Amino acid sequence: MGKRTKWQEKDTSQLVVLARSREGGGEGGSGNGKGKGRLVEPGEETRPKNLDLNDDTLLESISFSEKPKSSTDVLDENSLPPSLAELDPGNQPKLDPLDSIILLSLASSITNTSPQNGLTREETLPYATRVLEGGSSNWQVYTQALLVRSRIEGYRSRTAERGLLQLQALVDQVIADTAGDGSTDTASGEGSAPTFLPRPQEEDSAPASERLRYVFQLCAPTRWELESELAQTWVKLGGLRSALDIYERLQMWAEVALCYAATEREDKAKRVVRKQLFHATDGNDDAAAEDDKWEGAPRDPAPADAPRLYCILGDIDQDPEMYEKAWEVSGNRYARAQRSLGRHWYSQKNFVKSANAYSKSLRVSQLNQQSWFALGCALLELSEFERAVEAFTRVVQLDDNDAEAWSNLAAALLRLESKGDGAVTEAPAPKLDDEEDDPNHIDITKPSRDPQQHRRDALKALKRAAHLQFDNYRIWDNLLTVAASLAPPSHTDIITAQRRIIDLRGKTDGEQCVDAAILDALVRDIITSEEDGYDPSKPGPARMLVRMVDEAVVPLITGSRALWNIVARLALWRRRPQQALDAHEKAWRAVTSRPGWEAGTTDGGEKAWNEVVDATIELVDAYESLGPMERTEGLSAGSGEVVMRDWKFKARSAIKGICSRGKDTWEGTEGWERLREALAELKGN
């Protein structure tokens, strides 16, 4: 148990590595503490400087809580051995260098065999922390531990600065230790790297024998690899100028061009790339001017990274010919060239060429998820729904958590079904280059015994997409539509989707977020299927529906006659006539309160008047059928009291009120006559 932040009050569980070396093994790695060639006396430890975090929230290290002396440990088969149980997690002894190397190797093994995510980094950090906090008598081992920690800290905003500065300090120290070796880059003046940190101290350095003692066990990166990693870190944090200086010194021209392009210096980037691919414009490379555009003949042989350089040039100029050249130079093996070509043609709305390009790239790199996704989108545009289903299936096989791919897969399956059901003969779809000779092509056009199989598969895909993007109301809306279109409909999925849509859009859209047509069909279907009536103690779709309507739908209704009619039908099925009659009255008020129907000034004209007439007659019928019924709810339930004693008076008043309001405009119309007939029937009764 311990704390990680300065303001943390409660101790929480911490992942920590407890380790100690075998006693008598020594710390020099040779078993006697006097390794051959050791130039550092016992007690004189050389190591790179371990920079402080200096954060306003995080502690420099975990503050472990003290173990109560009176506590009783319960031992089991997984308990720690006594030699480790007595260790203080915050003050562990120094490890033998080989033991430290084992811990760092374990961290590397976890990183290499686990997904690259936050959990993996949290799992590997304690190994590096154990090596650092215990210290090490070997300079290179300590350096490797600092490097591992710097890589992990680069992913967190609060530790990214320390990770970058620590990596910069390591690079500076390595350069300082190797600059005096008489190397050729030092002689030419290229050995000094720009840095803003103080010059490394002599006590932070180590002789070559100290640095190289465990070089094979550690698999430590070279100086140039370290500098390249530092430049990549600078790019991630936006320090393009610092990264550019490093890349130029390392002659990594592709990265140099990318840095120039990112700083809006495309002309300079093009010259850098073309200089590697082409000769000078006048053919004389040695006498070429600094502003030469290097438009001469292509170099023969081309540089090793020519395909990538051609693609970078194509990105800058938006020239598809450069992508084709990159594909040709690579011997049709550089998948990035065809991906860039496919992206270019897709942006130009040339979906046939785009699909062909992505197909070629996937022949080389079949595990590229983005390429499969882009291919599926292009095939959807071409109405090649069978192959689109195949492409999006590959995407979700590679990444089961891609909600957009699941949603597109559902769309392709639905379009595939509609295409198969239609009897209209369409023009044949454009044929793609790889349609015949693709060994991985899957034929999914075989007839299925279940005519709704594609629709059911689409529903499964949408449910997975909704699970991944729980707050995306569009996916839930599609799920609602597909679930309602099945025969028989999926009641549970309809209710779940509609309830989630209300939760997401109810506050902004109000009653508009409720699909009245689907809800009405659902209510009718459940009422028909439940032959024994409504039982509130019985779990299932019926109880889910009632709870959704009472808790979510009714509070949203403001002016929807259809929704109030649904509420009335559901209340009548639940044997609540009073509630049903109240819903009918609210449905009638929702229609009659709309302005303009009396004079026909609304957009609907006579249609609006006829809707008012229909609502009025429905209300009169509800008064006639529900008014004389016995109350079954409230305090008067079981007392024999009827729902509404004066139902005839209210029915006549409703008809007379509508007639008086619409007399000047609608007298003599069909709707007017219907009202007069209903009023006459009431008087006759």
N, C-alpha and C positions, 0 to 999 in steps of 0.2 A: 504494500500500500504506500502511496506517496502522492505528491503534488507536482504539477508541471508548470503552473502559472503563479505569479506573485499574489494574485487576489483569490486564489482557490482556498476555500475554507474546509472542505471535506476531502479526506483522502480517498483516492480511487485506486483500483487495481492497475498495476504497471507491469509491462513486459520487460523483464530484465534477464540478462545472461549471468549466471553465477559460474565462475570457473577459477580453478587454481592449478598451477603446475605441480608435477610430482616433486616432492622434496628431494633435494640432492641432485636434481637434473641439471642445475645451473641455469643461467640466463644468457649464456653465450651461444647456445645451440650445439655445443660440442660435448656436453655431459659433465665437464669439469669447470665450466665458467672461464676457460682460458683458450678460447677459440684461436686457431692459428691465424696469423696475420692481423690480429686485433690491435688497432692502434689507439684505442681508447681505454684508459685505465678504469678499473672498477670504481664506480661512483661518478665517473665523468660521462654523463649521458648527452649525446647529441641528437637533436630532433628538430624538425621544422617547428615554427611557432604555431601554436594552437590558438587561433583568434577567438576572442570572446563574442558572444551573441549580441549583447548590448540591446536587448529588446525591452520595451516598456511593459510587456505582459508575461512573456515566457521566461522561466528561470534558466540559468546557464546549464543546469543539469537537474535531474529529478531529485526532489527533496523527499527522501524516504522517511516514513514515520518510524519512531523507535518501537521496538518490540517490547511489550510489557513483560517484566521479569516473572510475573506470576502466571503467565499464560501457559496453558497446557496444550501440547501438540498432539494431534491424533495421527498416529503413524499407519500407513497402509503400504501396499506394494509399490505405489508410485511416489512415495515420499523421498526427499532428498537424502543422500548419504550424509553422515555426520560431518565429514570434512567440508561439505558445502553448506550445510544447514547453519553452521556457526559463523559463516561469513557475513559481514556487514555489506549490504548491497551498495551503499554509498562510499565504501572505503575498502575495495578489494585489493589483494596483493598483486604485485607485478607478475606478468606471465612470461614464460620462456618464449623466445621469438618463434620457435616452431609451433608452439601452442597458439600463439596469436595468429600465425599464418593459417592454422586449421580453422580458427573462427572466421577469418576473412574468406577462406575458401567455402565454408558453409554458407556465408552470406551471398557469395557469387553464385553458388549452386541454386539457392532459393530464387535469386533474381533470374537466372537463366531458364528455370523450369516452371515459373509461375507467371500469371498475367501481369502486365505492367499497370498496376493500379496502386491506390493508397494503402491497401492492406498489405501488399507485398513489401512496400517500402517501410511500413511500420514494423514488419516482421524482421527485416534485415538490419534496421538501424541499431538495435541493441548489441549486435555482434561487433559493429565498429565502435560503439560507445564503450564496450567492455575493454577493447584493446587500447582505446585512447585514455580512459580514466585510470586504468591500471598502469599505463606507461609501458614503454618498451625500451630495451637496451640497444635496439637496432634502428638506425635512421630510416632505412627503406621500409621496414615494417610499419613504423609509425606514419610515414608518408602515405603508404597505401591505405591505412585506416582513415587518415584525413581525406584522402581522395574519395573513398567510399561514402563517407559522411557528406562530403560536398555534393556528390551526385544526388543523394537522397534529399538534401535540404533545398536543392534547386527547384523543387516542385511546390514548396510552400511559400506564401507571400512573406511570412514573418521570418523565415530562415533563408530566403533566396539571397539576400544581401551577404550574409555571412558565408554562404556556400560559394558565391562568386569571389569574394575577397580571399577566402581560403584557397580556392583553386588558383587565383592570381598569385598568392604568396608561394604556393608550391611551384608554379612555373618559374617565378623569379628565382627561387632557391635552386632549382635544377639548372637554370641558365647560368647562375652565378657559380655553381659548382663545376660546370662543364666548360665555361668560357675560357678557362686558363689551360685547356688541354691542347692548344695549338691546332684546333680544327680549322678546316678550310673556310667555314662560314665566319669564324671569328677573324681570321686574317683578312677577309674581304669586307669586314665591317658590318656583317649581317647578324652577328651573334647577340647584339644587344636588343632587347625587346622593350617597347614602351611600357612603363608602369607608373602608377601614382602612389605606390606603397614605398615605405622606407627601404633603403638598401638592406638586404639580409645581413645579419650579424655573423661574425666568424664562428661564434659558438653554436649557431644554427646549422652550420655546414657539417659535412662528413667526408672523409677520404673515399677514394674509389673502392677500396677493399671493403669498406663498411657498406657502401651503397650496393655493391654487387654480390655480397655474400649470399643473399637469399633471392637473387634475381630470377632463378628458374622456378623456385617454389611459389613465388608471388605472381609470376607472369605480369610484371609491372609494365605499364605503357612506356614507350620511348618518349624522349623529349618532344619530338615533333607531334606525336599523338596527343600529348598533354596540351601543347599549344593549340592544336586544332580543336580539342574539346573546350578549351577556354574561349576560343573564338565563337564556337557554337553557343556557349552560355551567354556571351555578350549579345549575340543576335537575339536570343530568346528574351532578354531583358531590354532590348532596344538600343544597345550600345553599338550601333553599326559602324561608327568611325573606328572605335577600338578594334572591333572584329576585322575591319578592312585592313588595318595596319598589320595584323597578324597573318591574315590570308596572303597579303602581298609578299610578306617576308618568307612564307612557306611556299610561295608560287602555286597556290591553289586557285587557279585562274577562274574556274567555274564559280567558286564562292565569291571571288573578287567581283565578278560581273554581277552576281545577284545582289551584292551589297551596293554596288553603284546604281543598279536599277531600283533598289528599294529607297535610295536617297534621291530619286528623280534625276539621275544622271545617266539616262539611257544611251546617249551618244558615247560616253566614255565606256559604258558596259559593252556596247557593240564593238568598239575598237579592240577592247581586251579579248573578246571572244574571237573576232575575225583574225586577229593576229595569230592565234593558235591554229586556226583552220586554213588560212589563206596566206599567200605571199603578199608582199607589198604591191601597191598599185602599179609601180613602174618596174617591178620585178627585183629590185635591189633592196633586200631586207636590211642590210647594214646601214644604208644611207637613208632609210625611210624617215620622214618627218614625224614629229610627235603627234600631229593631227591627221596623219595618213589614215584613210578609211580601210586599208588592207582589202582591196577588191581584186587582187591578183588571182593567179591560178591556185587551185586547192593544193594543199601540202600532200606530198606522197613520200612515205606513208603517212596516213592521218594519225594524229595523236591518239593515245589509248582511250581517252575519254571523249573522243570526237562525237559519238551519238548524243551524249548529254550536252555538249557544247552546241551542237546543231539545234537541239530542242530549246535551249536557253535563247539562242538567236531567234528561233521561231516564236517564242513567247514575247520577246521584245518587239519584233516586227509584225507579229500576227500573220506570219507567212506560212501557209501549209506546206509549201515546197521544202522548207527546212525540216519539217517533221518527216516528210517522205525521204529526204536525204539521210536523216538520222537512222531511219528504218533500213535503208539500203546499206549504209556504212556498217551497221551492226550485224549484217547478215540475217536480217529479219528476226533478230533475237531481243531487241530493245523494246520492251512492252510500253515504256513510257512514251515513246514516239507515237504509237498508235492511240494511246489514251489521249494525248494532247490533240491528235488529229480528230479523234471522235468528239472531243469537247468543242473543237473549233467548228466542225460541221453541225453539231447540235445547236450552237449559238446562231448559226446561219440558217436554221430550220431545214437543213438538208439531212433528213433523218435516215435515209437509205445509206448514204456514205458514212454517217455517224455510226449506225449499227454495224456496218462492215468493218469500220476501224476498231470498234470495241471488240468485235468478234476475233479479229486478228490478234489483238493484245491479249485476249484471254487464252488463245492457243499457247502463248508463251508463259503467261502468269495466270493460272486458273484459280488461284486463291485470293485474287484481288477483289475485295468486296465492293469497292466503289465502282469498278468497271462493270461488274454484274448488275449493279443498281442502275448505272447509266444506260447500259444495254437494254434493260427492261423498260426504262422510260422511253427510249427511242422506239422500241417495238410496240409499245402502247400507242405512240403517235402514228405508227404504220398499220395499226389494227392487226398486228401479228400477235394475237392474244395467247395462242398456244405457246409460242416461244417466250412471250413475256412472263407467263406463269412459270416456265422453266427457269428464266433468269432470276426472278424474285425468289423462287424456291432456293436457288443457290445462295442468294444473299442471306436468307434467314438460316440456312445451314451453316454459313460461316459466322454469322453473328445473330444469335437468337434474341438479342435485345434491341434490334433495329425496328422501332415502331413504324417508321415510315415505310419500310420495306414490307412489313406485314399488311399495312393498309393498302399499298399498291398491289400486293398479291391478291388481296380480296377484290379489288377493282378489276384486275385482269380476269379472275375467275368468274365474276359476274358478267363481264363483257363476253367472255367465252361462252357462257350459257345462253345469253341473249343472241349471240351470233349463230349458235347451233339451232335455236328454236325458230329463227326467222326463216321464212320461205322465199324471201326476195333474193334474187341472184345478184351478187355484187361482182365488181371487177376484181380479177385476181390481184392479190397483194404483191408488191415488188419482191422479187426473189433476191435473197442475199447471197453473197459470194460463198459463204461457208455452209449453206443449207444442205448440201448433198454430202460433203466429205467430212463433216464434223463427227468424230467418233463418239462425242459425248451428247449428241442430240437425243432427246427423249421424246418419243411420240406419245402425247397424252390425249390424242383426238379419238381414241377408241371409245365406242359407245359404252355407257355405264348402265347397269341395271336400274339404278336409282336416277330418275330424271332430274332430281334436285341435288345430286351429289355435289356439283360445283357450288351451288348456293350454300349448302351445308359447310363445305370447306371454307367458303368465303366468310361465313359466320365465325368459324373457329379462328381464322386469321384476324378478323376484326376484334374478337375477344382478347386475343393475345396483344394486339396493338393497343387496345384500351387499357389493358393491364399495365403496359409499359408507359403509356402517356395518359395517366389517370385524369389529368385536368384538360385534355383536349376534347372540347365538346363536339367538334366536327366528326371525330372518330366515333364518339358515342351516338351521334345522330345517324351515321351510316349503319352502325350496329343495330339501332332501333328499326331502321327501314328494312334491313335484310332479315332480321328476326321476325318482323311482322309479315314478310312476304312468303315465308315458308308455309307449307301445308302438311300438317297443322302447324300453326305458329308456335314459336318458342315463348311461352308465357313468362317464364322466369327471366329470360334475357330481355324481353320487352320491358318488363317492370323495372329491372335493374338499370337499363339504359335510360328510360324516361326519368327515373328518380335522379340519376346522376346528372342528366341535362338540366333538370330543375335546380339542382344544387349549384351547378356552374353558372347558369344563365338566368336564374329566376330573379335575382335582384336587378338585373339590367333589362331583360326582355319581358319580364312579367308573364302574363298568360300566353304570350306568343311562343314561348319555349315549349309549350305542351302541344303535341300533335293530336288534335282532337279526333281526326279520322281514325288513327291507329288506336287511340284510347277507347273510342266508341266500339270498334271492332273487337278489341280485347275484352271489354265488359260484356258484350253480347256473347262472345265465345265462352267465357268462364261461366256466365249464368246458364248457358245451355248445357255445359258439361257437368255442372254441379246439380245433379238431379234431386238431391236431398235438401237443397237450399243451403243457406249460409250457416256455417258452424264456426263461431269465433275461436273455439278451442282447437280446431283442426289446423295444423300447419300446412302451408302450401301456397300456390299462386293466388288463391282467393283471398286469403288473409293478407298477403303481401300487397295485393291490389287495393284492398280497403284501407290499409294503413297509408299507402301512398296517396290515395285520393283525399283522405281526411287530413293528413299532416302536411302534404306538399302541394296538391293541386288546388284545393278549395281556398287557401289563403292567397293564391295568385289571381283568382278570377275577379275580373272587374266588369267587362262588357261582353263576354262570350256566351251567347245563348246555347251554343252546342255543348260547352263544358257544363253548364248548369243542368242541361237535359241529361248528360251522362251521370252527374251526381244524383239526380232524381231517380233515374233508372236503378242505380246501384242501391240507393236507400230503400226503394220499394222491394228490391230483392232481399234486403236485410230485414224486411218486415218492419220498416219504420215509415209509416204513411205520413206522419206529421213532417218529418224531415224531407220526404219526397215532395210534398205539396209546397213547402217553403222554397225548395230549389226551383220548382216550376214558376212560382211567383217571381223569383229573382231572374230567371231566364226571360220572362215577359218584360220585366222592368228594364233589363239590359237592352232589349230591342226598342222599346217605346221611348227610352231616354235619349236615343240618338237624334240629333237635330236635323230638321229639314224634311223629314218624311211626310209631314202633314201637307206641305205645299208642293212636294215633288221637286225640291231644289237640290236634293242630293244627287250624287253621280248615278245611283241606281234607278232613280225615277220611280216608275210603277213597281219595279222589282222590290224596292225598299218597302213600299206600301203593302205588297203581297206578303212580305216577310213578317210585317207587323200583324197582318190578318192571321197568318199561320200560327204565330206565337199566341195570339189571343184565343183562337179556337182550341189550341193545345191546352191553354190554361183553363178554359171552360170545361174541357173534357176531364182535366185533372180535378177540378172542383167537384164535378159530378161523380167521379169514381172514388176519390179519396176522402172527400168531405164527410160522407156518412159513415166511414169506417171507424172502428173503435181505436182509441189511442193505445199504443204499445210502448210508449217511451215517456220519460219524464215522471213527475210526481203523480200524475193522474193515470198512469198505466195500470190496467186491470180494474179500473173503477167503473167501466162501462161508458165513460164519456166519449163522445165522437170527436173526430179530428176538428171539424168546423161546422157548427150548427147553422150559421148563416151563409152557407156556401152558395145558395141560389142568389142571394142578394149581391154577394161579391161578384159572382159570374155576370149577372146583369149589369152591374156597375162597370165592370171592365169593358163589356161590349159597348155600352152607351158612351163611355168616355172616349173610346177610340173613334166611334162614329161621329161624335161631336167635333173632335179635333180634325178629322179628315173629310168632313162633309163638303166643304167648299171646293175641294179639288177632286175627290174620289167618289162622289155620289154617282151611282149608276154603273160603276165598274163591277167586274166579276167579284172582286174582293169585298166590295160593299154589300153585294147581294148575299154572299156567304155569311157575313156578320148578321144581316137581318134575319136570315134563316135560323141561325143559331139562337138569336134572341127570341124568335117565335117559339122554338122548341122549349126554351126555358119557361116561357109564359104558359105553354101548354101543360108543362109538368106541374 
